[in-house]
């Protein structure tokens, strides 16, 4: 925990006051979230796995059911109502269009690195923290918007620890019937630890919302950076792809498929390193076989595109973790050209294009190594795609990243 002098310097640095009664926190300046306009396929129907199912089920109960308001207030140990009211009000109108102040953000990140993760956030199991509540945080600018709520820049009041607070609305989750999706996100993400995966610190809930306390990725979405620049050089694209591949290799060793790799779900840390995020569509499966429909149309592999057609006929087709290999190839192509390789005017036409395996011509010049890399991943037969343990040995990756033998080498620390 930081000393009082350092905490005061942090407040001055980012333009935040302390937890003054009745006054909402000032905005931590940050660029607004990039729009996510890509179309998803039908939501998955997968059983949640892992411990603490009963607690997760209770946490996701809608606040209108079974008198849970009183029960949840007790579980959260009666947080100071003034702090909760102040922060809750600010969550509804923290949508200022202030531009990013790069110098301040750099100083915030540098200062935050000097503060160790609060003991409150240190977890050895999936148990949530009843000691935390919304009033435990000063709330800053909205960082992004998701299906069930928003993500905010936040600071833990007691320690001045900078983090991201993902706020999920129970009523919206219930309307969509996606309780399993949220449970799975918490269960899977909380058990992953890798430099290329956004850190999951802890979670808590109140009568109407579920809160995930996550690592703050100062660089924002990779998608936003790609939109701004149009496309990346082969060198930059290769570095990003190598880092994603290393994170995926770690996940696959733990029998976890991501199933929704795309630039919108890749964040950037302070030094530009990638951070895989959004594990709502991920699944843990020791059998390595799934049949659920999920993902984003531009990134789905042919085996899921076929499944979309078979569902209409009452048939079923299984797929395995090699769906992530296809997505890695699509990602490499989009980073170098600015467009997905199978993008068409409609979802149906995109699916048909994916089933052919023939990529769009964009006029962007690629090296023979880059073309070879993409061809090795965008293979219609999932079992013939370049395995993850060979991705980092491919000439295109070696040309731009060298021969790296560990995550430390790939991420530079």
Secondary structure, 3 states (H helix, E strand, C coil): CCCHHHHHHHHHHHCCCCCCCCCCCCCCCCCCCCCCCCCECCCCCCCCCCCCHHHHHHHCCCCCCCCHHHHHHHHCCCCCHHHHHHHHHHHHHCCCCCCCCHHHHHHHHHHHHCCCCCHHHCCCCCCCCCCCCHHHEEEEEEEEECCCEEEEEEEECCCCCEEEEEEEEHHHHHHHCCHHHHHHHHHHHCCCCCCCECCEEEEEECCCEEEEEECCCCCEEHHHHHHHHCCCCHHHHHHHHHHHHHHHHHHHHCCEECCCCCHHHEEECCCCCEEECCCCCCEECCCCCECCCCCEHHHCCHHHHHHHHHHHCCCCCCECCCHHHHHHHHHHHHHHHCCCCCCCCCHHHHHHHHHHCCCCCCCCCCCHHHHHHHHHHCCCCHHHCCCHHHHCCCHHHHHHHCCCCCHHHHHCC
